[in-house]
Amino acid sequence: EGSQNVIDKLRNRAVTRLQSIPRRARRRLGGKPVRSPDLSLRSTAGYRIAATLHLPEGDGPHPAVLLCPGTDAPGSVFLGWTEPLNAAEIAASGVAVLRFDPAGRGESLGAEDYGGLEHQDNVRVALRALLAHSAVDG
């Protein structure tokens, strides 16, 4: 039981440290807090496409970037630290970021298309939504 307490304390310390990384990254980049509203887009075929818009502080308009996951990943790949920059880091630097789950992945409905025509349509739909947002400099 004593060793389990030590393990729990170490795990909690590690989690706290990992959770502080985004705050440290924002300070390092000189960025500000980020808002991340979820969006529900519709593909041309009618599938619900889950997306999240990461917005820097302020009304904008902000420059923007669309993050498209690879042929086998959901949009959440841009939340962690496996990519060179993640969505929160980019948004903290003053750029609006839209990431999405292509059809059949993550929270999106539809069939997996592995980068085919349906996924290409998802990119087009996401880009249109990004450019149409009032906080984005189209």
Disulfide bonds with the S-S distance in Angstrom:
none
